[in-house]
Amino acid sequence: MKNKFLTLMLAFTVTMSGIPFAGTVQADASEFTATENTINDTTSAVIADAESDNETSDNTVVSDDSTDTDESATDDSTISEASPDLADADPEEAVPETPDTDSDETTIETEEEAFSDDAGIAIESEDEELPEAEEETEDTDIAAGENTVSLGANGQKIRDTYGIKTIYQVQGKGNVRSEVNGYINNRDDLSTPTMIYFPAGSYTMSGQLRVGENLYIVAENNSTFTGTTVNMSGSDSLVYGGVWNGNFHIAGTSNRVENCTIQNVTGNNGHGVGVYNTQTATVTNCKILNNAVCGISVYGGAHVNVYGCNISGNGHNGIGVRKNASVTTGRNCVFDSNKYDGIAVADKSRAVINDTVISRSGYMGVTVCDSSQATISGSTITGSKSINLVVVTNDKSSGPSTVTMNGKNTISSSKESQGISVTGKGNTLVITGSTTVSGNAKNGICVNPGGILKLTGTAAITGNKAHGITLETATAIIKNATVKNNKLSGIMVSKKSKVSELSNNTVTGNKQFGIALLNSTVKKVKKNKLSNPSASSEIMVSKCKTNAKNLSRISAKKVRSSSRKVTGKAQRKTSIIITGGKKTYKGKVSANGKYSVRIAKQKKGTRLRIAARDKNKNEAFTTIKVK
């Protein structure tokens, strides 16, 4: 028998619990106070659920019924990860204690534990020796000793793409564990790709399918697998195609999972895909559905790229990212109806969310907390039960988090709470692109005590059922936004907030005030354009340190084609500017709040824009049609 290489595997079981934050707020229009974000009543139930998940053992494996033995096994360890719980305030308590350590470091088991039959490790047999692989002889039939291969569409695609010469086709049906292990043992050269090919059919492999270095597992799309944990412990390996009713553990470097369905994983460690311990993986064009915990769990410095995937119906988060891990999503990823959050990022972790739709999450669409960072571009977060996007502090010993929104994004239609919520000292939301925040159950953007808002892009904050933007004991700059048709005020600043600039915003159609400045410090209130006919006033100032003054609504009497002047009421001592066609007419508002400006006769149907401008170039405007 040629030299055999035993590809050792690491059995990982990490539970990335969801982040059970929920927020509810209340708006009190009569006091002109901003809506306050609080943890909603569902939090305790979620924490209880998460804590119950973490009571399980920190090492779960599939039992091994095989009687095969492996005398060549020399590795003395398996690694297990415990179940982190983001509901706990102390991150060091997120991992259950082991008999040997109080920390959340990787647990090293003994040689006897790692290779016992009960450990569920796929064990090779020294008694079976497969013939040598021969070179390819025909386009679709490759002779590998006596193993004749006839490839379907997926097999041909991977063979041709990577130029694979050594291919084994699984011949058996049902439990093919021994056959597959034989092919793995027969590999002489780990530096070049080897394919194990599964034709269409139904397969079981008790224990684990070990995918070592440069090993390509390829199945046709209508192949199904039951009772198998896929353990990608090598590097540069691939699993392509098939429907897998078992989870994937990725502990090697530069591994790929493509065109797979990964579903119905059960138990407290029931992640669809787990990527752990500073490793890197790419998951492409996969469906990751209805797993008991997270669709994908990324932990402990690992990174995963997720492209073109549907991650839906999972029992906790669609993707959970913890402990200095990171994720990138893109290429039309879809997250739908995950029980907790669509994407949860915590504990100094990072997320880049591109070209992604996150809908109908059970709690939050996206949560970013505890010294974490996220960038969102070209994405939609909609229909979350609580808040669509939340930046929050969960662990009080952690630092602030930041979410940056670039390009075109939509945050819409939260069911019970805010569109976006920022809470906690230093937690920051940056909006530089054309983000739309619309139709949410309460405020469009709510920045609570300690939070920071830097809104400088052309954002549209529209049709929300409370304030468009509300600040309470917060810090902000708000420029270039369109804030319209919100049920309460367009922009509400209160409770000793500090705003360095409030300028160049268009604020229209809001019901309470256009802009309300209460008991705060607000600088550079300038060049805002306001038209809120149902509001009490356009700009309302009370007990504020600000350059702004009250600015009342403007009104105008009817103008007919024979009229030679426009008359009406506006804020005292402001300037009147009337534009119609190519001409501009100017006048002043008297001390009694009335104005009269001479104009040329206008054609019937001409629209006149009439604005009252204060010394800071803020304008209250209205538009009338010549009768």
VEXNUBA-509533 format. One line per 5 residues: their letters; for each residue z, x, y of C-alpha. Coordinates in nm, 3 decimals. Layout:
N
A	Z,X,Y; ...
***
This chain:
627
MKNKF	0.000,0.000,0.000; -0.080,0.124,0.347; 0.195,0.192,0.594; 0.349,-0.135,0.699; 0.499,-0.213,1.031
LTLML	0.780,-0.459,1.055; 0.752,-0.641,1.384; 1.108,-0.707,1.482; 1.190,-1.020,1.669; 1.456,-1.124,1.905
AFTVT	1.597,-1.469,1.871; 1.663,-1.608,2.209; 1.835,-1.928,2.287; 1.891,-1.988,2.651; 1.959,-2.320,2.801
MSGIP	1.858,-2.344,3.164; 2.047,-2.648,3.271; 1.912,-2.860,3.550; 2.047,-2.836,3.902; 2.228,-3.164,3.932
FAGTV	2.222,-3.200,4.306; 2.159,-3.534,4.457; 2.172,-3.644,4.813; 2.234,-3.967,4.995; 2.251,-4.021,5.364
QADAS	2.325,-4.298,5.607; 2.178,-4.358,5.949; 2.375,-4.514,6.232; 2.121,-4.601,6.498; 2.375,-4.756,6.732
EFTAT	2.561,-4.425,6.773; 2.233,-4.228,6.786; 2.371,-3.992,6.520; 2.156,-3.809,6.274; 2.163,-3.892,5.911
ENTIN	2.412,-3.690,5.706; 2.315,-3.551,5.370; 2.583,-3.577,5.104; 2.596,-3.527,4.735; 2.514,-3.863,4.577
DTTSA	2.714,-4.052,4.325; 2.505,-3.940,4.034; 2.622,-3.577,4.061; 2.929,-3.615,3.845; 2.728,-3.767,3.562
VIADA	2.477,-3.486,3.579; 2.747,-3.220,3.581; 2.906,-3.378,3.279; 2.572,-3.378,3.101; 2.508,-3.015,3.193
ESDNE	2.855,-2.907,3.087; 2.815,-3.077,2.753; 2.496,-2.880,2.701; 2.682,-2.555,2.759; 2.947,-2.624,2.497
TSDNT	2.705,-2.527,2.223; 2.690,-2.188,2.058; 2.510,-1.913,2.246; 2.285,-1.836,1.952; 2.089,-2.109,1.777
VVSDD	1.839,-2.028,1.504; 1.630,-2.219,1.256; 1.765,-2.198,0.903; 1.566,-1.993,0.656; 1.516,-2.142,0.310
STDTD	1.307,-1.850,0.186; 1.447,-1.620,-0.079; 1.228,-1.328,0.031; 1.407,-1.005,0.120; 1.321,-0.728,0.359
ESATD	1.458,-0.390,0.268; 1.261,-0.222,0.544; 1.445,-0.397,0.825; 1.626,-0.134,1.030; 1.688,-0.299,1.367
DSTIS	2.055,-0.377,1.413; 2.047,-0.646,1.674; 1.938,-0.986,1.781; 1.984,-1.102,2.135; 2.110,-1.441,2.239
EASPD	2.134,-1.602,2.579; 2.393,-1.866,2.658; 2.337,-2.189,2.839; 2.354,-2.144,3.218; 2.478,-2.443,3.412
LADAD	2.376,-2.468,3.776; 2.635,-2.736,3.838; 2.913,-2.475,3.813; 3.027,-2.318,4.138; 3.092,-1.978,3.977
PEEAV	2.772,-1.824,3.834; 2.975,-1.589,3.619; 3.104,-1.892,3.431; 2.755,-2.018,3.360; 2.746,-1.835,3.027
PETPD	3.004,-1.921,2.761; 3.229,-1.637,2.659; 3.170,-1.447,2.337; 3.443,-1.282,2.130; 3.346,-0.941,2.264
TDSDE	3.273,-0.992,2.633; 3.363,-1.201,2.934; 3.038,-1.139,3.115; 2.699,-1.310,3.095; 2.533,-0.997,2.958
TTIET	2.319,-1.008,2.647; 2.518,-1.035,2.325; 2.434,-0.776,2.060; 2.496,-0.899,1.708; 2.562,-0.689,1.403
EEEAF	2.294,-0.584,1.159; 2.432,-0.821,0.899; 2.422,-1.117,1.140; 2.079,-1.032,1.268; 1.912,-1.022,0.929
SDDAG	2.101,-1.274,0.721; 1.897,-1.544,0.550; 2.070,-1.798,0.772; 1.931,-1.634,1.083; 1.593,-1.798,1.035
IAIES	1.399,-1.471,1.067; 1.062,-1.458,0.894; 1.112,-1.195,0.624; 0.831,-0.995,0.473; 0.793,-0.935,0.103
EDEEL	0.733,-0.584,-0.029; 0.567,-0.734,-0.337; 0.256,-0.863,-0.164; -0.023,-0.630,-0.059; -0.337,-0.766,0.105
PEAEE	-0.679,-0.600,0.074; -0.813,-0.392,0.360; -1.011,-0.563,0.637; -1.385,-0.502,0.634; -1.617,-0.492,0.933
ETEDT	-1.782,-0.807,1.063; -2.094,-0.895,0.864; -2.216,-1.222,1.017; -2.182,-1.409,1.344; -1.923,-1.657,1.221
DIAAG	-1.806,-1.511,0.888; -1.591,-1.199,0.893; -1.472,-1.048,0.567; -1.114,-0.922,0.577; -1.081,-0.800,0.222
ENTVS	-1.098,-1.116,0.013; -1.004,-1.331,0.313; -1.332,-1.488,0.427; -1.314,-1.625,0.778; -1.515,-1.918,0.911
LGANG	-1.427,-1.969,1.275; -1.422,-2.291,1.474; -1.478,-2.313,1.849; -1.143,-2.163,1.954; -1.165,-1.884,1.702
QKIRD	-1.516,-1.787,1.809; -1.419,-1.796,2.176; -1.123,-1.560,2.135; -1.311,-1.330,1.896; -1.603,-1.295,2.136
TYGIK	-1.389,-1.268,2.450; -1.174,-0.984,2.318; -1.412,-0.826,2.065; -1.169,-0.870,1.777; -1.274,-0.709,1.448
TIYQV	-0.973,-0.772,1.227; -0.925,-1.141,1.154; -0.719,-1.321,0.891; -0.775,-1.691,0.826; -0.487,-1.896,0.694
QGKGN	-0.600,-2.042,0.362; -0.306,-2.257,0.265; -0.176,-2.590,0.392; 0.177,-2.711,0.447; 0.432,-2.426,0.458
VRSEV	0.224,-2.113,0.510; 0.506,-1.884,0.615; 0.467,-1.633,0.330; 0.093,-1.611,0.375; 0.118,-1.550,0.748
NGYIN	0.393,-1.290,0.703; 0.170,-1.112,0.456; -0.105,-1.082,0.715; 0.143,-0.953,0.972; 0.274,-0.691,0.727
NRDDL	-0.079,-0.578,0.643; -0.149,-0.454,0.997; -0.207,-0.077,1.010; -0.309,-0.036,1.374; -0.101,-0.212,1.637
STPTM	-0.301,-0.068,1.924; -0.599,-0.300,1.873; -0.598,-0.683,1.861; -0.565,-0.861,1.529; -0.629,-1.235,1.498
IYFPA	-0.455,-1.475,1.262; -0.667,-1.788,1.266; -0.553,-2.141,1.179; -0.835,-2.388,1.104; -0.781,-2.754,1.185
GSYTM	-0.493,-2.888,0.980; -0.119,-2.949,0.963; 0.114,-2.655,0.907; 0.483,-2.582,0.873; 0.649,-2.241,0.894
SGQLR	1.022,-2.256,0.840; 1.200,-2.009,1.064; 1.007,-1.809,1.320; 0.650,-1.702,1.370; 0.679,-1.343,1.490
VGENL	0.399,-1.252,1.730; 0.410,-0.877,1.773; 0.207,-0.630,1.973; -0.163,-0.714,2.012; -0.134,-1.004,1.769
YIVAE	-0.347,-1.310,1.854; -0.248,-1.642,1.698; -0.545,-1.878,1.736; -0.556,-2.242,1.625; -0.806,-2.517,1.671
NNSTF	-0.696,-2.784,1.916; -0.632,-3.043,1.643; -0.407,-2.810,1.442; -0.042,-2.917,1.436; 0.268,-2.706,1.368
TGTTV	0.614,-2.830,1.271; 0.944,-2.650,1.218; 0.828,-2.330,1.384; 0.978,-2.123,1.664; 0.718,-1.890,1.810
NMSGS	0.882,-1.559,1.899; 0.658,-1.338,2.113; 0.860,-1.018,2.098; 0.574,-0.771,2.120; 0.344,-0.693,2.411
DSLVY	-0.011,-0.800,2.501; -0.010,-1.085,2.251; -0.167,-1.432,2.267; -0.110,-1.777,2.124; -0.412,-1.998,2.180
GGVWN	-0.461,-2.364,2.086; -0.278,-2.608,1.863; -0.003,-2.867,1.898; 0.337,-2.705,1.849; 0.647,-2.912,1.779
GNFHI	0.877,-2.617,1.838; 0.970,-2.385,2.119; 0.832,-2.051,2.235; 1.059,-1.752,2.303; 0.888,-1.479,2.504
AGTSN	1.069,-1.148,2.514; 0.778,-0.904,2.523; 0.557,-0.783,2.805; 0.228,-0.934,2.926; 0.216,-1.211,2.667
RVENC	0.000,-1.520,2.708; 0.016,-1.880,2.590; -0.305,-2.074,2.645; -0.448,-2.417,2.567; -0.142,-2.523,2.366
TIQNV	0.062,-2.842,2.354; 0.434,-2.760,2.323; 0.639,-3.073,2.272; 0.940,-3.256,2.135; 1.176,-2.958,2.108
TGNNG	1.524,-3.093,2.041; 1.882,-2.974,2.076; 2.088,-2.820,2.354; 1.861,-2.516,2.358; 1.547,-2.726,2.349
HGVGV	1.331,-2.555,2.611; 0.959,-2.576,2.557; 0.904,-2.214,2.665; 1.169,-1.953,2.740; 1.091,-1.625,2.917
YNTQT	1.384,-1.385,2.938; 1.514,-1.043,3.034; 1.270,-0.877,3.276; 0.964,-0.976,3.074; 0.636,-1.118,3.204
ATVTN	0.428,-1.402,3.062; 0.136,-1.623,3.161; 0.108,-1.986,3.047; -0.234,-2.138,3.110; -0.385,-2.485,3.051
CKILN	-0.092,-2.601,2.839; 0.084,-2.933,2.801; 0.461,-2.892,2.785; 0.599,-3.236,2.717; 0.914,-3.426,2.629
NAVCG	1.137,-3.132,2.544; 1.512,-3.182,2.539; 1.598,-2.932,2.813; 1.352,-2.755,3.047; 0.980,-2.746,3.001
ISVYG	0.990,-2.376,3.091; 1.307,-2.170,3.139; 1.278,-1.835,3.321; 1.589,-1.619,3.325; 1.735,-1.277,3.385
GAHVN	1.468,-1.096,3.587; 1.174,-1.241,3.395; 0.852,-1.364,3.558; 0.606,-1.629,3.441; 0.270,-1.738,3.581
VYGCN	0.195,-2.105,3.514; -0.165,-2.212,3.571; -0.331,-2.547,3.512; -0.042,-2.687,3.307; 0.101,-3.037,3.266
ISGNG	0.481,-3.012,3.245; 0.617,-3.364,3.213; 0.888,-3.580,3.064; 1.131,-3.299,2.992; 1.504,-3.367,2.963
HNGIG	1.619,-3.136,3.243; 1.390,-2.951,3.485; 1.018,-2.907,3.454; 1.075,-2.538,3.527; 1.420,-2.384,3.568
VRKNA	1.437,-2.037,3.727; 1.768,-1.845,3.732; 1.934,-1.506,3.759; 1.684,-1.306,3.964; 1.384,-1.453,3.782
SVTTG	1.055,-1.571,3.933; 0.768,-1.812,3.877; 0.421,-1.869,4.021; 0.243,-2.201,3.971; -0.114,-2.291,4.059
RNCVF	-0.460,-2.412,3.958; -0.377,-2.783,3.956; -0.041,-2.775,3.782; 0.117,-3.118,3.732; 0.490,-3.194,3.697
DSNKY	0.571,-3.558,3.632; 0.880,-3.758,3.540; 1.110,-3.470,3.450; 1.466,-3.598,3.422; 1.628,-3.363,3.674
DGIAV	1.409,-3.155,3.910; 1.043,-3.073,3.897; 1.118,-2.708,3.978; 1.470,-2.566,4.026; 1.517,-2.214,4.166
ADKSR	1.863,-2.054,4.181; 2.068,-1.733,4.170; 1.852,-1.489,4.370; 1.530,-1.618,4.214; 1.185,-1.674,4.361
AVIND	0.906,-1.928,4.331; 0.550,-1.939,4.460; 0.424,-2.297,4.429; 0.049,-2.326,4.491; -0.193,-2.609,4.423
TVISR	0.071,-2.809,4.237; 0.166,-3.178,4.220; 0.531,-3.265,4.150; 0.594,-3.636,4.112; 0.861,-3.886,4.006
SGYMG	1.138,-3.635,3.940; 1.468,-3.789,3.829; 1.662,-3.612,4.106; 1.488,-3.359,4.330; 1.126,-3.262,4.339
VTVCD	1.207,-2.898,4.421; 1.554,-2.744,4.461; 1.605,-2.394,4.605; 1.960,-2.261,4.621; 2.194,-1.964,4.616
SSQAT	2.008,-1.668,4.770; 1.669,-1.782,4.643; 1.324,-1.798,4.801; 1.025,-2.029,4.762; 0.680,-2.045,4.917
ISGST	0.487,-2.372,4.894; 0.117,-2.401,4.972; -0.146,-2.663,4.900; 0.100,-2.877,4.705; 0.233,-3.232,4.687
ITGSK	0.594,-3.333,4.615; 0.624,-3.710,4.591; 0.822,-3.999,4.453; 1.146,-3.816,4.369; 1.439,-4.043,4.303
SINLV	1.660,-3.857,4.550; 1.520,-3.582,4.778; 1.171,-3.440,4.745; 1.261,-3.088,4.865; 1.615,-2.955,4.910
VVTND	1.744,-2.617,5.031; 2.115,-2.603,4.961; 2.413,-2.384,4.877; 2.566,-2.459,4.539; 2.765,-2.139,4.483
KSSGP	2.968,-2.073,4.800; 2.979,-1.701,4.727; 2.601,-1.672,4.741; 2.379,-1.601,5.040; 2.130,-1.831,5.214
STVTM	1.798,-1.947,5.073; 1.460,-1.992,5.244; 1.162,-2.217,5.179; 0.836,-2.139,5.359; 0.558,-2.400,5.368
NGKNT	0.210,-2.266,5.440; -0.126,-2.438,5.440; -0.161,-2.809,5.367; 0.128,-2.977,5.187; 0.247,-3.335,5.139
ISSSK	0.612,-3.440,5.099; 0.618,-3.816,5.054; 0.776,-4.134,4.925; 1.122,-4.029,4.811; 1.285,-4.331,4.653
ESQGI	1.644,-4.315,4.782; 1.689,-4.031,5.030; 1.525,-3.768,5.254; 1.184,-3.618,5.237; 1.328,-3.271,5.301
SVTGK	1.696,-3.172,5.330; 1.838,-2.836,5.444; 2.215,-2.793,5.414; 2.446,-2.492,5.433; 2.494,-2.185,5.648
GNTLV	2.173,-1.991,5.692; 1.961,-2.200,5.458; 1.619,-2.215,5.622; 1.301,-2.424,5.616; 0.992,-2.265,5.771
ITGST	0.682,-2.480,5.828; 0.377,-2.292,5.953; 0.096,-2.500,5.808; -0.021,-2.860,5.830; 0.252,-3.016,5.617
TVSGN	0.277,-3.397,5.610; 0.620,-3.556,5.555; 0.569,-3.930,5.521; 0.699,-4.257,5.381; 1.038,-4.129,5.266
AKNGI	1.331,-4.364,5.208; 1.543,-4.207,5.484; 1.473,-3.917,5.720; 1.154,-3.718,5.704; 1.332,-3.385,5.765
CVNPG	1.713,-3.370,5.773; 1.882,-3.043,5.874; 2.256,-3.060,5.821; 2.544,-2.830,5.931; 2.449,-2.464,5.913
GILKL	2.087,-2.528,5.829; 1.789,-2.380,6.014; 1.448,-2.536,6.085; 1.154,-2.329,6.211; 0.871,-2.576,6.258
TGTAA	0.576,-2.415,6.436; 0.278,-2.547,6.241; 0.082,-2.868,6.294; 0.315,-3.078,6.083; 0.290,-3.458,6.070
ITGNK	0.621,-3.641,6.028; 0.521,-4.004,5.988; 0.634,-4.342,5.865; 0.979,-4.245,5.742; 1.244,-4.515,5.720
AHGIT	1.503,-4.340,5.941; 1.444,-4.052,6.187; 1.136,-3.839,6.170; 1.337,-3.518,6.226; 1.716,-3.510,6.255
LETAT	1.944,-3.214,6.331; 2.322,-3.219,6.294; 2.511,-2.899,6.383; 2.189,-2.719,6.301; 1.962,-2.456,6.454
AIIKN	1.593,-2.518,6.518; 1.267,-2.452,6.689; 1.022,-2.746,6.684; 0.668,-2.697,6.813; 0.324,-2.850,6.767
ATVKN	0.436,-3.139,6.545; 0.309,-3.496,6.539; 0.605,-3.730,6.491; 0.506,-4.095,6.475; 0.587,-4.441,6.345
NKLSG	0.933,-4.359,6.215; 1.181,-4.646,6.196; 1.446,-4.479,6.414; 1.391,-4.187,6.655; 1.106,-3.943,6.635
IMVSK	1.334,-3.640,6.691; 1.715,-3.669,6.694; 1.928,-3.368,6.795; 2.307,-3.411,6.777; 2.653,-3.271,6.702
KSKVS	2.631,-2.936,6.880; 2.296,-2.835,6.740; 2.113,-2.545,6.901; 1.738,-2.573,6.965; 1.567,-2.270,7.118
ELSNN	1.242,-2.458,7.192; 1.115,-2.816,7.170; 0.759,-2.812,7.293; 0.400,-2.929,7.249; 0.497,-3.214,7.020
TVTGN	0.326,-3.552,7.014; 0.585,-3.825,6.956; 0.452,-4.180,6.929; 0.529,-4.520,6.782; 0.893,-4.455,6.694
KQFGI	1.137,-4.743,6.729; 1.467,-4.610,6.867; 1.387,-4.313,7.094; 1.099,-4.076,7.117; 1.333,-3.776,7.153
ALLNS	1.714,-3.809,7.164; 1.927,-3.512,7.274; 2.300,-3.567,7.219; 2.589,-3.324,7.270; 2.378,-3.018,7.192
TVKKV	2.210,-2.717,7.351; 1.835,-2.763,7.376; 1.614,-2.517,7.563; 1.250,-2.521,7.667; 1.189,-2.893,7.635
KKNKL	0.834,-2.892,7.767; 0.479,-3.020,7.725; 0.579,-3.297,7.487; 0.364,-3.612,7.490; 0.542,-3.938,7.418
SNPSA	0.438,-4.299,7.379; 0.694,-4.518,7.207; 0.654,-4.872,7.345; 0.932,-5.021,7.130; 1.183,-4.745,7.204
SSEIM	1.464,-4.762,7.461; 1.323,-4.454,7.632; 1.091,-4.166,7.566; 1.346,-3.888,7.618; 1.717,-3.973,7.618
VSKCK	1.964,-3.701,7.723; 2.344,-3.734,7.686; 2.605,-3.458,7.722; 2.347,-3.188,7.658; 2.291,-2.839,7.794
TNAKN	1.917,-2.867,7.848; 1.637,-2.840,8.102; 1.522,-3.188,7.998; 1.586,-3.506,8.196; 1.572,-3.866,8.091
LSRIS	1.217,-3.989,8.071; 1.166,-4.366,8.060; 0.874,-4.554,7.914; 0.571,-4.612,8.138; 0.414,-4.951,8.193
AKKVR	0.096,-5.062,8.370; -0.030,-5.397,8.494; -0.370,-5.527,8.389; -0.673,-5.351,8.535; -0.997,-5.540,8.584
SSSRK	-1.347,-5.411,8.654; -1.300,-5.513,9.018; -0.963,-5.338,9.057; -0.921,-5.057,9.306; -0.573,-4.944,9.199
VTGKA	-0.341,-4.913,8.902; 0.019,-5.023,8.943; 0.325,-5.019,8.718; 0.667,-4.865,8.647; 0.770,-4.521,8.525
QRKTS	1.047,-4.259,8.549; 1.147,-4.196,8.912; 1.009,-3.887,9.084; 0.751,-3.810,8.819; 0.381,-3.757,8.878
IIITG	0.123,-4.013,8.769; -0.201,-3.888,8.614; -0.474,-4.140,8.528; -0.783,-4.036,8.334; -1.086,-4.252,8.265
GKKTY	-1.433,-4.130,8.185; -1.481,-3.794,8.356; -1.248,-3.859,8.649; -0.878,-3.801,8.705; -0.659,-3.986,8.959
KGKVS	-0.312,-3.876,9.067; -0.011,-4.027,9.238; 0.372,-4.033,9.251; 0.645,-4.260,9.125; 0.871,-4.373,9.406
ANGKY	1.251,-4.369,9.408; 1.254,-4.732,9.291; 1.052,-4.642,8.977; 0.723,-4.799,9.085; 0.380,-4.646,9.134
SVRIA	0.044,-4.747,9.280; -0.258,-4.517,9.241; -0.599,-4.585,9.392; -0.898,-4.557,9.155; -1.269,-4.625,9.162
KQKKG	-1.396,-4.946,9.005; -1.419,-4.910,8.627; -1.662,-5.064,8.383; -1.531,-5.338,8.160; -1.404,-5.191,7.833
TRLRI	-1.321,-4.850,7.980; -0.997,-4.705,7.843; -0.757,-4.552,8.093; -0.482,-4.309,7.993; -0.186,-4.334,8.233
AARDK	0.084,-4.067,8.213; 0.410,-4.002,8.397; 0.467,-3.624,8.395; 0.799,-3.457,8.474; 0.850,-3.108,8.616
NKNEA	0.860,-2.961,8.258; 0.519,-3.120,8.185; 0.666,-3.370,7.941; 0.458,-3.689,7.958; 0.532,-4.052,7.891
FTTIK	0.192,-4.212,7.847; 0.021,-4.540,7.771; -0.339,-4.647,7.729; -0.493,-4.967,7.868; -0.834,-5.124,7.846
VK	-1.018,-5.246,8.160; -1.072,-5.622,8.143
***
